[in-house]
């Protein structure tokens, strides 16, 4: 009997993915809700911490597959970023920097007002800086959005992502300093993680395109070749205990910078990318426990509110200086609402480093759940109000 139950438990993840996909399609077609919001809700409802259908995410190979899914999306997102545009429009970059600094300061002040310790407040603030490229890119691809708000949201999200990773690793370095007492060890370790992560991405960006060209027919093999490269890069980053987020993002950024062309039909890595997206967001929902969400809900609501206000205000302040209108600046800020996928990726990274922060950061669970459900909806609304979604076909 026990053997039969053990074999049946292997079906839980496939059945959860099937349920999430069906409900996501229904929610998208009937209510216009982004599919990924439904996927995350299904994962949360079925997780080990709720009804216990799914095993703990860290106790199965699903974590590795979810990390691969994250790597593929971050690579594609990095490929969509135009570094030359950021250089030619410094006010856009200034808006991203202002957004990140103001978000960190505002969330730190709110967390401190709730009597959290300085280190916990700094961790919450660093993670709140993040705007997840994963949700934004999925909404853009799903709704086929194009336009100024779309591009600004993606570029500002990339800046937020890099600054969040740097800030988070700096705070983790200080955490290590408190544990070891060695400032040099903590600082050098944090800087080494960042440098090695970016260096790995740069190395792959230099090595993979020439290899694909040498194999010939690059326009047909590039998508599969880059998918395999991202798989290897993600596994290597975890083995070296560095940031797969920064490594895969740097890989995509530099591939685009070197003007390597991906086949347009294979954006989002085709059907495989869609399947991995379902798994990724079910996994994100499954990492959250209702007990943690409820215990830190008051602070979570405060963090979400102040983060929302800053994300709206910063792009608005530099909108005219960066060549946009006030309205489009505000809508670009609204599109920066999602953060859940990147937060979970950074927390998973700390587990590989032997640090489990989820228990200390209960308010983060509530903020992650709220923005996991609402973030994609708000991003989609911003793109809709900017008139950057294609008109539905006339019936």
N, C-alpha and C positions, 0 to 999 in steps of 0.2 A: 504493500500500500504506500509506504513511504517512498519507495522507488518510483511508483507511478506519479505521486504528487511532485517529486523532484523533476521528473520529465515534463510534467504539465507546466511547471513554473517557467520552463524555457520558452513557453508560448506567450508569456505575459507581455514582453516588449513588442513582438510582432502584432499581437492583438491590440495593444495600446496605440501603436502607430496607425493601424487600420481605422480604429475608432476616431483618432485625432484627425486623420485625413478626411473621413466622411463628414464629421461635424464641421471641419474647416471649410469644406466645399459648400455645405448648406448655409453656414453663417455668411460666407462671402457672397453667395448668389442671392440670398434672400434679404440680408440686412446690410450688405456692403462692408462687413467687418473684415479687416485684414486676417488672412488665414492663420498667421503666426500667433495672434492673440488667442485664438481657439486652441491651437496646439499646446501652448503653455498652460492654459487652464485645464486641459485634459490631463497633462502630466502632473499638475499640482493635485488634482482630485484623486488620481489613481496612485499617487506616490506611497512609498512605504510609511511615511509619517502620517498619512491620512487614512485611507482605507486598507493600505497594505498590499495592494495588488502587485505593484512593481517592487522589485528588490531595491535595496539602497543603491543609488547610482555609482558610488565608489566601490561597490562589491561586484561589479560585472564589467565585461569588456565594452559595455556601452559607453563608458567614459572616454575610452580611446577613440571610438568612432565619432562621438560628439566633438572631441577635440579636432579630429580630421575635418569634420563639417565646418567648424569654426575657422580652421586654417584656409579652406577653400574659399569661403566667403570673404575673409580678410584679404586674401590674395587678389580676388576679383575687385574688391573695393579699392585696394591700393592701386590697381591697374587703371581705375577710373579717375584717379586724382592727377591733375595737371600741375606739376610743380612750377612750371614756367608762369602759369597764371597767378600763383601765389606770390611769385617774385615780382611780377609786373603790376600787381595790385596789393601793395603793402598794407593798405587800410583794411583789406579783408583779413589778412594775417593778424593785424593789430586787433581786429574784432574778436578773433578766436582766442588770442592771448588774454584780452580783457575779460572775455567770458570765463575762461578757465580760472584766472586769478580771483575774479569776483565770486565765482561759484565756490571755490575753495574757502575763501574768507567768510562768506555768508553762512555756509553749512557748518564750518568750524564754530562760528559764534553761536549758532542755534544749538549745536550739540553740546557746547560748553554750558549754555544756559540750562540744559537738562541735567547738569551735574555729571556728565560723562567725563572720564579722565582725559587729559590732554592727548595721550597717544591714541586712544579710541576715537576721539573727536577728529584727530588728524587723518586717521584711516577712513572714517566716514566721509570726510571732506574730499580726500583724494579720489575715492571711488565715485562720489557724486559729480566730480568734474567730467567723468566719462560720458560721452554720447556714443551709443553703440552703433558702429557702422553696419552691423548685421541686420538689425531691424530696418534701418533706413534703406539699405540696398535692396532688401527683400520687397519693401513697399514700392520702391522705384521700379524694380523689375516686374513685379506683379501687376502694377497699374500702368506700366509703360510711360512713366512720367518723364517729361523733358522740359527744360526751361531754366530761367535764371535762379528761381528759388530752389529747384532741385539741385543744381550744380553748387550753389552756395551752401546748402545744407550738407551736402556730401563733403565739401572741402573743409567746412568748419568742423564737421564730425571727425575728420581725419586729424585735424589739429588737436581737438579735444582728446582723441584717443591716444595720440603720442604723449601729450602732456600728462594725461592721467596715468599712463604706464610709468613715466619718469617719476612723477610725484609719489605714486604708490610704492615704487621700489625704493625711493628715498626714505619714506616712512618705515618701510620694512627694514631698511638698513639701520635706522635709529632703534627699532625694536630689537634687532640683533645686538646693537651696542649696549642696550640695557641688560641683555642677557649675558653677554660675554665680557663687557667692561672695556673692550678694545675698540676705540674709535676708528683706528686705521683698518682693523679687520672688517668692521661694519661698513665703512665708507668704500673701501676697495672692493668688497664683495658686491655691493649694490651697483657701483659703477661698472664692474666687470660683467655683471649680468646684462646691463643695458648695452654695453659695447659688444659683447659676444652675440647678443640677440640680433642687433642691427648688422653686425659683421657677417653672421650666418646668412641673413637675407641677402646682403650684398654679394656674398660669394656665390649663392645660387643664381642670382640675377646675372652675374658675369659668366657662369659656367653653362647654364641650361640652354639659353638661346643658341650659342654656337654649336652645342651638341645636337640640337634639333635641326639646325641648318645642315649639319654634316650628314644627318640621316636622310635629308631630302624630303620634298613634299611637305614643307613646314605648315602650309595653310591647312592641311588635313590632319597632321599629327600634333599640332601645337597644343590643342585642348587636352588630349590624353597625356601628352608629355608633361605639361605644367601640372596637371592633377597628380601625376605620380611624383613629381618633384615636391609639391606641397606636402604630400603624404610623408615622404622621406624627411623633409625639413621639420615637420611637426613632431615626428617621432624623435628626431635628433635633438630638437630643442628640449623635449621632455627628458630625454636621457641625460643631457647636460645640465638640466635643472635651470634653464634660462627661460625667457619669455617667448612662447610661441606666437603670442599676439604681435609683438614687435617684429619678430623674425619674418612672419608671413606677410605682414603689412609692408615691411621694407622690400621684400621680394617683389610684390606687385608694383610698388611705387617705382622701383628702379627698372623693372621690365618695361613699364610705360615710358619712363624717362629715356630709355635707349631705343624707343620707337619700334618695339617688337609688336606685331599685330596679332591679336587673337581673332579667330573666326567669329563674326557677329552672331551666327546661329547657335553658337555654343556658350553664350553668356549664361552665367549661373551653372555652368558645367552640365547642362542638359538635364535629362531625367534623373541621373545620379545625384545631381545637385539638389533637385527638388526633394528626392527621398531623404537625403541627409539633412535637409532643412527641417522636415517634419520631425526627424529623430532629435535634432539639436534642440528644438523648442519644447518638445515633450520632456527631454532631459533637463532643461532649465527649470521647467515647472516642477519636476520630480525632486529637485534638490532643495525645495523650500518646504518647511514644516509649519503647519498652522500655529503650533505652540509658540514658535519664534516670531511669527508674524503678529500674533495677538499681543505678545509680551512687549514688543517695541513699537506698537502701532501708532501711539501718540507722537513719538519722536519721528517716526517714518513719515507721517502726514506733514509734519513741520518741515522736514527735509525736502519732501516732494514740492511743497508750496514755495519755499524760498528758492529752490533750484529752478522751478518753472519761471519764477519772476525774473531771475538773473538771466536765464537763457533767452527770455523774450527781450530783455532790456539791452543786453550787450550788442547784438547785431543791429538793433534799432538805432543805437547811438552813432554807429559808424556807417549806417546805410548810405546816406548821401555822399559821404566822403569816399566810399568805395564804389560809387557809380550805380547805386540802386535807389529805389524809392523807399519812403518810410514804411509803406504798407508791405512791400516785399521783404524789407529787413525784419519786420515783426513776424511775418510768416516763416521766414527762414529760421528765426528763433524758435517758433512753435514746432517746427519740424525736428528740432534737436531734443525733443522730449525723451525718446527711448534711451535706456541705459542698461537694461537687464542682462543681455547676453555678454557684454564686455565685462560687467561686474562679476558674473559667475566665472568667466574665463580667468580673470585675475585671481579669484579665490581658489579656483582649482590649481592654478600655478603655485600658490603658497602651500598646498597639500603636498606637492612634489618636493617642496623645500623642507618638509617636516613641520609646517606650521598650520594649524587649523584655526581660522579666524571666525568661522561662522557662529560659534557659540558666543564669542565676545561681541559680535556685531549684530545682535538681534534686530535692532531697528532697520538694518539693511535688508533683512528678509522681507519686511513689510513694504519698503520702498521698491524693492526689486519686483515683488508681486504686482503692486499697483501699476508700475510703469511697464511691466511685462504685458499687462492687459491693455492699459490706456495709451502707452507710448506710441505703438504703431497706429492706433486710431487717430491720435492727434497729428502724427506725421502725415497720414493720408489726408486728413482734413486740411492741413496747411497747403499741401500740393493741389488739392481740389479748389480751395479758395483762391489760389494763385492762377487758376485756369491752366494748369500744366498737365492735366490728365486728358487723354484722348476722349472725344465725345463717343458715347455708346452708339452702336449702329441703330439706325431707324428701323422700326418693325412695321 
